[in-house]
């Protein structure tokens, strides 16, 4: 079972993603509501993949991803955001994201992306 860390500042979004993942054979090992907590939780939990919202208070998802990749260059991350602008996608990929999911998204799409990046 693949272990996932879910990072989003919106509690309802973390809960929705967690539900989707749990019923599709993933194990959500932790959650974080901002970039600082995401980096700390990643180091503690060492998940197989992390889903990260881009726009969060205190530290953006892209800043958090850069710190996660410094800690573990092999870390697998998928950015999840309503901010689907091309520049944000490019910045996320440059920071080391394996893929990008634009909100709102369908459950099948998220599961397909996670399975693809975890191959």
N, C-alpha and C positions, 0 to 999 in steps of 0.2 A: 504494500500500500504506500503510495507516494505521499510524503509529508509536506504540508503547505503552510506558509505564514501569510496571513491576509492583512494588508495594510490599507486603511482608508480612514479618513477623519469622520466619516458618517457611520454611526453605529448601525443604522438600518442597512447600509450597503455591506458592511462586514457580515452582518447576519445573513443577508440574502446570498452572498458569495459562499459563505460557510455552508449554508443549506444545500446549495447547488453541488458543491464539492463533495460533501458527506454522502449524498445520495448517488454519487457517480464514482464511488470507490476511492476517493482521496481522504486523507486524514488531516484535518486542520489542527495543527499542533500549537498554534498561537495566533494572536491578533495584535495589531498596534494601531493607534489612532493618530500618530504623527511620525515624521522621519526619524527623530531622535530615538523614540521607542522602537521603531522598526529595526534600526541598526543594533540596538542592545538585544532585542529579542532574537534577531538573526544569529548573533554571536552565541547566545545561550542555547538556542534550539537546533541550529544547523539544519534547516529544512531542505528538502529536495528542490523546492521552487518557492518563490515569493511573488505575490501579486501586489503591486504598489500603485496607489493613486498618485497622480502627479501634483495636484493642487491641494496642499495641506498647510495648516498653520505651523509656525516655528521652523520647519525644515521641509522643503519640497521633496517629492518622491525622487526626482532626478538627483538632488544632492544626497539623499539617503542611499540611492543606488550606487553612486560613486564611492561612498564610504564602505558599503557592503562589498563591492568589487575589490577595493583595496585590501579588505580583510580576507576575502576569499575570491580570487580571480576566476574561479570556476563556478561561482554562484549563478543560478538560473533565475532570471526575473522577467516578469511580464508586467508592463505598465498598463494600468486600467484608468481611463480618464474620460471625462466629457470633453476635454480639450483636445479635439481631433485635428488641430491645425498641423499642417505639414512640418512646420518648424519644430513643434513640440515632439512629433514622431521622430524626426531626424535627431533631435537632441537626446531623446530617450535611447535610441539605438546606438548613438555615439557613446553614451554613458555605459553601455553594456547590456541593455534590455534585449532579450531574445525575440520579443514580439510586443505588439501593442493592441489593446482592445479598447474600442470607443464605447462609452456609455451613451444611451442604454444598449445593452447587448442581450442576445438570446443565450440561454443556458447551453444549448448545443455548441454554440460558437466558442464559448469559454472553455468547455471541456475539450473540444477539438484542438484549440490552441495549446492548452496545457499538455495534452497528450503528445502533440507534435514537438514542443520544446523539450520534453522529457525523454525523447527517444535516444 
